[in-house]
Structure formats: C-alpha cells, structure tokens
Amino acid sequence: MKQRILVLTAAYGEGHNAAAHALAAAFNEDLPGSAVVVDVFALTSPRLNQLIRRSYLAAINGTPRLWKRLYALMDQPWFMSSGLWMLRAQSRMLERVIERERPVAICSTFPAYAALLQRMARDEQLAIPHYNIVTDSISINSVWWRPGCDGWYVPNEDSAEVMRAAGVDSAKLHVLGFPVTPFFRKNEAALHRPSLEEGAAPRILYIVNSGTRNAEATARLLLAEDSWEVTCTVGRDEALRATLTGLARGRARRAEILGWTDRIPELLMTHHVVVSKAGGATTQEAIAARCPMVVNQVVPGQEEGNCELLLRHGAGALATTPETVISTLRAAFSDRGRAWSGWRDALEPIARPDAARAIAAHVLSQAGAAASAEPAIL
C-alpha cells in the first residue's frame, strides 16, 4: 500500500507554502502521488481566509510596530491553548481531510496545526506521527513548539540552539535545512554561478515584494549604475514595471524588468547578489543558491531571525535605505569583489539545497513502522 503523506500549510507568509510544496515534491519525486498539500484554513472558509490573509499582509507591511506586539502576544504560553476555540471549524475540516487521505504521517509547515493535532491525539482520535517543519530562523515563536509533536525539522543549527534552550527535546530536533524547490539541487551543475573574473560585470537581482518600501527609489539608483547588470522583479505592480522599463532603455549594461515570474530560483543562481526583504522563502532560497543577500527590509518578528542568520554568518548585509543599498553593493564589489567573495564563501556551509529530500527520507523512515498500523482516525 502506498505511504500517503499529508503536508499541511497556510497562506500566511511565503515561507509556509514554499516549504510545503517543495517537501511534497520531494516525497513525490520517488513515490509519485504519495504526498498531498492541503491548506485547511483556505478549505474551511475561503472568503474569511482571504480577508485574514489580506489583514496579515497589511499589518506586517503597513503597521510593523503593531505586528511586533501581536507577534510577542503569540509567544505567550497561554496563546495557543486559549485560542483553540476559534479554530473549531478548522479542526473539524482537518479531521475530514485526515479521514479522506488516511496518511501514515503528517508534516505541517504552519505552527497552528500542532495544537489541533495534539488535541486529537489526547482525545485518542489520532494514531499517526506529526512533524513540524519550522520555516523561521533564530527568532522562532514558541507557537512552533509549545503544543508538542513527534519531531521538528529546523533549517539550521542556529535555530536548533534556540529551541534546545527553550527546553525542546534534542532527540526530536533534526537539523536538515529548509525545504526548497528541487530546482536548486538539480541545476547546481547546469547553471554556473557567476564570478567576477576577467572583469565580469556584477549582476544584481532586485526582488520587489508587496509592501516593499522605497521600491522605485531603490530601482532607480540600481539602474543608474551603468557598470552593473540589473534584473528587477516587481510582481503584479504594472505601473512600477512600466516606469522601470522606461528607465532601463538605453543603459550601457543589460537590464531586465520582470513582472510576476516563476524564475526566481534560476535568477538567484545566475546573479551575484539579491536585494530583497528578509522573507522566509526568499532568504532560504538565496542561501540554497549561494547568492549573497542585501536585506533592505525586515518585518519585525519572524523575519528578524532570517536577517540575523545572514549577518551572524557573514553571508550578506543589512541596508534599509536606497542610498545604503547602493553604497553596500559598491563596497562589496570593490577591490575585485573581495567582500562579495567572502559573503559567498560564508554561504557554503549553511546551504542545504537537498533539504527537502533529506526531510522526506527521514519522515518516511520514522513513519515506516506506522504504515501498517491502526487507521489515522480512530
């Protein structure tokens, strides 16, 4: 019988969905159809979920101080237990999904599921292992571990240290990396990372996320640097795309202005530096691509740890104004790119492009004994 794996996610932040789909792809690579990704929050109430998602994005982008307070509130011991009553509909939907899929194991990339699953286990309604795939680094909210689970997969040793210090059982902590798309592992040899040898022009990738501050000002300054090749991705902001396309005409060096694109992994592997906010998926994909990052915006709470990870390992820089972005890049590429070379070398020991496969293999080995055991829902 095929070992079915249920991967749970929620669309509150890019990291959760990116990790879930990368992990499912790893399961399905060797066992096609073995893993399914489900967003229980979206299934339960699509319209309400969209409203909450928009409110979340508005909070982290428009009122970061308020979001920081809310993030600290979620870190309180009572938060998950006292708030479970609000997730009754999601809990019922989760039960139906488990009954339908009959998985041998559950992986969740969004922390709220742990509380629901642990309650089901306490009520003797669940008899399969559940694992949390932690998508944050260093500044990890306790909602990831307070409810408990059968194991945590963390992106780096820095994050494991934080959780050990909080009392999480070391035996249940597995430092296997952040699940990124298989593209990074499969194309390491095919896509040669850019160098600065023989006078090659620095290639700068600027990712404009929703809510990015000073996006146009930063892009204008980047495009004014004629000694650099520049790629800007602006998402669905067509007005900004039109403006930057006009500015890019007539440059001495190549410039490409893209709207929404699924080429981010390829772009990361073919550019010297990425300028972006410290989102979970973007930061981890940049690490997997060994593309140093200049962080130009940090959302308080979960993104603080992503930036800290890069700075702690000397693998990038923080520059929060358009002017400091440019001065930081100039310094990185001066002296034949000495500082930039140091950043890229520092990424090598923390890059785990094969994390998704490693996690999938470990989950299957842990869940193997349960494959022929009792049904998931008792």
C-alpha positions in Angstrom: 0.0 0.0 0.0 1.3 3.5 -0.9 2.5 5.5 2.0 0.4 8.6 2.0 1.9 11.8 3.5 -0.3 14.8 4.3 1.5 18.1 4.2 -0.3 21.0 5.9 0.2 24.6 5.1 -1.4 28.1 5.3 -1.0 31.1 3.1 0.1 33.5 5.8 3.6 34.3 4.6 5.6 33.0 1.6 7.7 30.5 3.6 4.9 28.2 4.7 3.6 27.5 1.2 7.0 27.3 -0.4 8.3 24.8 2.1 5.1 22.7 1.9 5.2 22.4 -1.9 9.0 21.7 -2.0 8.6 19.0 0.6 5.7 17.4 -1.2 7.7 17.5 -4.5 10.5 15.6 -2.7 8.1 12.9 -1.5 6.5 12.6 -4.9 9.8 12.5 -6.8 10.5 8.9 -5.7 6.9 7.9 -4.9 4.6 9.8 -7.3 1.3 10.7 -5.7 2.4 9.9 -2.2 2.2 13.4 -0.8 -0.7 15.9 -0.9 -0.6 19.6 0.2 -3.6 20.9 2.0 -4.5 24.4 3.4 -7.2 23.6 5.9 -7.7 27.3 6.6 -8.5 28.0 3.0 -10.7 24.9 2.7 -12.7 25.8 5.8 -13.7 29.3 4.9 -12.2 30.7 1.6 -13.6 34.2 1.9 -12.7 34.7 5.6 -9.3 33.2 4.9 -8.6 35.7 2.2 -9.7 38.6 4.5 -7.4 37.4 7.3 -4.6 36.9 4.8 -5.0 40.5 3.5 -5.2 41.8 7.0 -2.0 39.9 7.9 -0.2 41.4 4.9 -1.5 44.9 5.7 -0.2 44.5 9.3 3.3 43.3 8.5 3.8 45.8 5.7 1.8 48.8 6.9 1.9 48.7 10.7 5.1 46.8 11.6 5.1 48.0 15.3 1.6 46.7 15.8 2.6 43.4 14.2 5.6 43.2 16.5 3.3 43.4 19.5 1.0 40.8 18.1 3.9 38.5 17.4 5.1 38.9 21.0 1.5 38.1 22.2 1.5 34.9 20.2 4.7 33.9 22.1 2.9 33.8 25.4 2.4 30.3 26.9 -1.4 30.7 27.0 -1.9 31.8 23.5 -2.5 28.6 21.6 -4.4 26.8 24.3 -6.8 29.7 25.0 -7.3 30.3 21.3 -8.2 26.8 20.2 -12.0 27.5 20.5 -11.6 29.9 17.5 -10.4 27.0 15.3 -13.3 24.6 15.9 -14.3 24.7 12.2 -10.7 24.2 11.1 -10.4 21.3 13.5 -13.5 19.5 12.0 -12.2 20.1 8.5 -8.8 18.7 9.5 -10.4 15.6 10.8 -12.3 15.1 7.5 -9.1 15.6 5.5 -7.2 13.0 7.6 -10.1 10.6 7.3 -10.1 11.1 3.5 -6.4 10.8 2.9 -5.5 8.1 5.5 -1.9 9.3 5.8 0.9 7.4 7.6 2.4 10.7 8.7 1.6 14.4 8.8 4.0 17.2 8.1 3.0 20.8 8.9 4.8 24.0 7.8 2.4 26.2 9.7 2.5 26.1 13.5 -1.2 26.3 14.4 -1.8 22.7 13.2 0.2 21.3 16.0 -2.3 22.4 18.7 -5.2 20.9 16.7 -3.3 17.6 16.1 -2.1 17.3 19.7 -5.7 17.7 20.9 -6.8 15.0 18.6 -4.1 12.7 19.9 -5.0 13.4 23.5 -8.6 12.6 22.7 -7.4 9.3 21.1 -8.6 10.4 17.7 -5.2 10.3 16.0 -2.7 7.5 15.9 0.0 8.7 13.4 3.1 10.8 13.9 3.1 14.5 13.2 6.1 16.6 12.4 6.6 20.4 12.3 8.7 21.8 9.5 10.0 25.1 11.1 10.1 27.8 8.5 11.7 30.5 10.7 15.2 31.0 11.8 16.5 32.2 15.2 13.6 34.4 16.1 11.3 31.4 16.4 7.9 32.0 18.1 7.1 29.4 20.8 3.9 28.5 18.9 6.2 26.2 16.9 6.9 24.0 19.9 4.6 24.6 22.9 1.8 22.2 21.7 4.4 19.4 21.0 4.8 17.0 18.1 6.7 13.9 17.2 9.7 15.8 15.8 10.8 19.2 14.5 12.8 19.8 11.3 14.7 23.0 11.6 16.6 25.0 8.9 19.9 25.4 10.7 21.9 24.8 13.8 21.4 28.4 15.0 17.7 27.7 15.2 18.1 24.3 16.9 20.1 26.0 19.6 17.3 28.4 20.3 14.8 25.6 20.6 17.1 23.5 22.8 17.5 26.5 25.1 13.7 26.7 25.3 13.5 23.1 26.5 12.7 21.2 23.3 13.9 17.6 23.5 17.2 17.4 21.4 16.3 13.9 20.3 13.3 15.3 18.4 15.2 18.1 16.7 16.5 17.4 13.2 18.7 20.0 11.6 18.2 19.1 7.9 17.6 22.5 6.4 14.7 24.4 4.9 12.8 22.6 2.1 13.5 24.4 -1.2 12.4 23.6 -4.7 14.3 20.7 -6.3 15.5 23.2 -9.0 18.4 24.2 -6.8 19.7 20.6 -6.4 19.0 19.5 -9.9 20.6 22.6 -11.6 23.8 23.1 -9.5 26.0 21.7 -12.3 24.0 23.1 -15.2 23.8 26.7 -14.0 27.3 28.0 -13.4 27.3 30.6 -10.6 28.6 33.9 -11.8 32.1 35.0 -10.9 33.9 38.4 -11.1 36.8 37.0 -13.0 38.1 38.7 -16.2 36.2 41.9 -15.5 32.7 40.4 -15.5 30.0 42.9 -14.6 28.3 42.4 -11.3 24.7 41.1 -11.8 22.2 42.5 -9.3 18.7 40.9 -8.7 16.2 43.2 -7.0 13.0 41.5 -5.8 10.2 43.9 -5.0 7.7 42.2 -2.7 4.2 43.6 -1.8 4.7 46.3 0.7 8.3 46.9 -0.1 9.3 50.4 1.0 11.3 52.7 -1.3 11.0 50.2 -4.2 11.0 52.7 -7.0 13.8 54.8 -5.5 16.0 51.8 -4.9 15.4 50.5 -8.5 16.2 54.0 -9.9 19.5 54.0 -8.2 20.4 50.5 -9.3 19.5 51.3 -12.9 21.7 54.4 -12.7 24.8 52.2 -12.1 25.9 51.6 -15.6 28.7 49.2 -14.6 26.2 46.7 -13.2 23.7 44.4 -14.9 20.4 44.7 -13.2 17.2 42.5 -13.0 14.1 43.8 -11.2 11.1 41.6 -10.4 8.1 43.8 -9.5 5.4 41.2 -9.0 2.0 42.4 -10.2 2.8 46.1 -10.0 2.3 47.0 -13.6 2.7 50.7 -13.0 6.2 50.2 -11.5 7.1 47.8 -14.2 6.3 50.4 -16.9 8.3 53.1 -15.1 11.3 50.9 -14.7 11.2 49.6 -18.2 11.4 53.2 -19.4 14.3 53.9 -17.2 16.1 50.8 -18.4 16.1 51.8 -22.0 19.5 52.9 -23.3 21.6 51.5 -20.5 25.1 50.6 -21.3 24.6 47.2 -19.5 21.8 44.7 -19.7 18.7 45.4 -17.6 15.6 43.2 -17.4 12.4 44.3 -15.7 10.0 41.4 -14.9 6.5 41.3 -13.5 5.3 38.2 -11.7 7.7 35.4 -12.5 8.4 31.8 -11.5 12.0 32.2 -12.5 13.3 33.3 -9.1 15.3 30.1 -8.4 17.1 30.5 -11.8 17.7 34.2 -11.2 19.2 33.6 -7.8 21.6 31.1 -9.2 22.7 33.4 -12.0 23.1 36.7 -10.2 25.9 37.8 -7.9 23.7 39.4 -5.2 20.0 39.6 -4.4 18.4 42.7 -2.8 15.2 41.9 -1.0 13.3 41.9 2.2 14.1 39.1 4.6 11.2 36.8 3.8 11.5 33.2 4.8 11.4 31.6 1.4 13.5 34.3 -0.3 16.2 34.1 2.3 16.4 30.3 2.3 16.3 30.1 -1.5 19.1 32.7 -1.7 21.2 30.6 0.7 20.5 27.4 -1.3 21.6 29.2 -4.4 24.7 30.6 -2.7 23.6 34.1 -3.7 24.6 36.7 -1.1 21.7 38.9 0.1 21.5 42.5 0.9 18.4 42.8 3.1 16.6 46.1 2.5 13.6 45.5 4.8 12.8 43.3 7.8 9.4 42.6 9.1 9.6 42.5 13.0 9.3 39.1 14.5 9.8 36.2 12.1 12.0 38.0 9.6 14.4 39.4 12.2 15.9 35.9 12.6 16.3 35.5 8.8 18.4 38.6 8.7 20.3 37.7 11.8 21.2 34.4 10.3 22.9 36.1 7.3 24.7 38.7 9.4 25.8 36.1 12.0 27.5 34.0 9.3 28.9 37.0 7.4 26.8 36.0 4.3 25.2 39.3 3.5 24.4 42.8 4.7 21.5 44.9 6.0 20.9 48.2 4.1 17.5 49.8 4.8 17.6 52.9 2.6 18.1 53.1 -1.2 21.3 55.0 -0.7 22.8 52.4 1.7 21.8 49.6 -0.7 24.0 51.2 -3.4 26.9 52.0 -1.1 26.8 48.5 0.3 26.9 47.0 -3.1 29.7 49.3 -4.2 31.8 48.2 -1.2 31.1 44.6 -1.9 32.3 44.7 -5.5 35.3 47.0 -4.8 38.8 45.5 -4.5 37.9 42.9 -7.2 34.9 41.8 -5.2 36.7 40.8 -2.1 33.8 41.4 0.3 31.4 39.7 -2.1 33.6 36.7 -2.3 33.6 36.4 1.5 29.8 36.5 1.6 29.5 33.7 -1.0 32.1 31.6 0.8 30.2 32.0 4.0 27.0 30.7 2.4 28.6 27.3 1.5 28.4 25.7 5.0 24.8 26.7 5.6 23.4 25.9 2.2 21.2 22.8 2.0 19.7 22.6 -1.5 18.8 18.9 -0.8 16.9 19.6 2.4 13.5 18.6 1.1 14.8 15.1 0.1 16.6 14.7 3.3 13.5 15.6 5.3 11.2 13.4 3.2 13.6 10.4 3.6 13.7 10.9 7.4 10.0 11.2 7.7 9.4 8.1 5.7 11.9 6.2 7.9 10.2 7.4 11.0 6.7 6.6 9.7 7.6 3.3 8.2 6.6 1.3 11.3 3.2 3.0 11.3 2.4 2.3 7.7 0.5 -0.9 8.5 -0.7 0.2 11.9 -4.1 1.4 13.0 -6.1 3.9 10.9 -5.2 7.6 11.2 -8.6 8.5 12.7 -9.7 6.1 15.5 
